[in-house]
């Protein structure tokens, strides 16, 4: 009867802590579960894996053929050692990226750093390799440049969505 006398007053449940305080109390794994995992990680990581394997094989094992594709005169510069070093650098940075992703070892930072290194590598190659080319740009070289740009874009998307990576245990296959 007491509530019938005052119908305009309703009890509003108030939270004991704010959303910001709750976010600070949760572990990173619990925060990821609340946000929901990004289902695109699996597809993007498979694309990155295929792209990285392609470039590593092309640069490390077929550096002479790759150097010939760039149409750089031999008297200007021998690109084989540079291309092999780039391939080894891609391999090492990919191992760091995969380890960070699978173990959730500072993945937010590592993915951003690997993305920045990939973009910097592309810019360096414009000055160290592509600027030395003679004649028109072959279409397959342009395709490789676009593949690199697509890989950098995928790395960027993974870096900005790192907080929504799938929960542990992670894998590239499942």
N, C-alpha and C positions, 0 to 999 in steps of 0.2 A: 504494500500500500504506500510505502514511503516513495517508491519510484514512480507511482502513478501521480503523485502530487507534483513532481517536477519532471515532466516528460522531455524538456529541452536539455537537460543535463545528462550526458552519456559518458560513461567511463571509456576513455581512450587509452589503450595500452601503450605505454611508453617504453622504448628499449632502455635497457640498463646502460648500454655502451653505444657509441656512435659507429657508423660504418667504417670510418677511418681507424678507430681504435680496434675494431674487430679485424680489419685487414692486417694490422700490426701484430695481433696475437696469433694469427694463422701462420702455419709453416708455408714455405713456398709451394710444397706439393699440394697442400690443402687449398691454397689460392688458385692453383692451376685447375683443380677439380671443380671449384666453384665457377670459374670463368668458362670452363668447357674446353676441350682440346680442339685444335684446328685440324679438321680431317684432311686438309691439303698437304700437310707435312709429308705424308708417305709418298705421294705423287711427286712433290717437289724434290724430295731427297733422292728418289730414284732417278729423276732427270739429272740432278747434280752428279750422282754416282756415274751414270752413263757418260755424261759430258767430261767429267774428270778423267775417267779411264781412257776415253778417246784421245784427249789431249796429251795425257802422259805417254801413251803408246806412240802417238805421232811425234812428240817432241824428243823423247828419250831414244827410241829405237829407230825411228825413221827421220832423224834430224837432217840428213843430207838431202833426202827427197823433199822435205819441208822447206829447206833452204832454197832448193831449186824452184819450188813453187812460188816463192816470193820474188823471183826474177831480179835478184840483187847480183851485180857483177862480182866475180870472185876477187878481182883486184881492189874493189872498194872495201870489202869486209867478208870474212868467213863467219857465217852465222851459226855454224854447227855447235860450237861450245856454248854460245849464248842460249840457243834453243834447248840444249841438254840441261843447262842450269835452270832454265825456266821450268822444264818438265820436272826436275827434282824438287824445285821449290813448290810447284803445284802439289806434288806427292806429299811433301812434309806438311804443308798447310792443310791438305785434305785429311791427313791422319789426325792432326790436332782437332779439326772440325768434327770428325766422326767420333773421336774419343770424348769430346766435350758434349756432343749430342747424346751418345749412348749412356754416358755416366752422369749426365746433367752437371757437369763440372764447369760452372760459370758460363753456361751456354749463351746467355744473353750478350755477354761481353765478347766472347770468342767469335760468335757468328757475326757481330758487327765489325770486329777487327778483320776477319777473313774477307768480308764483303769489301771493306775499305782497301785491303791489300790487293784484291782482284781488280778493283777499279783502277788503282794506282798502277798495277801491272799492265793494264790495257793502255793507259796513257803513256807509260814508258815505252811500250812496244810501238806506239805511233811515232815516237821520236827515234827509237833505236832500230826499228825494222821497216815499218811501212814507209817511212820517209826516204829510205834508200832504194825503194823499188823503181825500176825503169819500165816505161811503157804503161799501158792501161792496167788497171787493177783486174786481175782474173776473177771470174765470178765465184769460183770455189773459195778464194781467199776472202771475198766479201761475205760469203756464207759462213766462214769460220769466225769472222769478226762479229756477225750477227748472233752466232751461237754463243760467243763469249759474252756479248751484251745480254742475251737471254739468261745465261748462267749468273751474271752479276745481278740481274733483276730478281731472280729466284733467291739468291743469297740475301738480297735486301728485304724481300718479303719474309723470309725466315727470320731475319734479324729483328724486324719490327713486330713479328708475331711470336717471338721466342717465349713470351710468358704464357702462350697457349699451346706449347709443345705437348705432345702426348705424355701421359704419366709414365713413370718407370714401371717395368723394364721397357726400354725402347729398342727398336730394331728397324733396319731398313727393309726387311723382308715381310713383316706382318702388317 
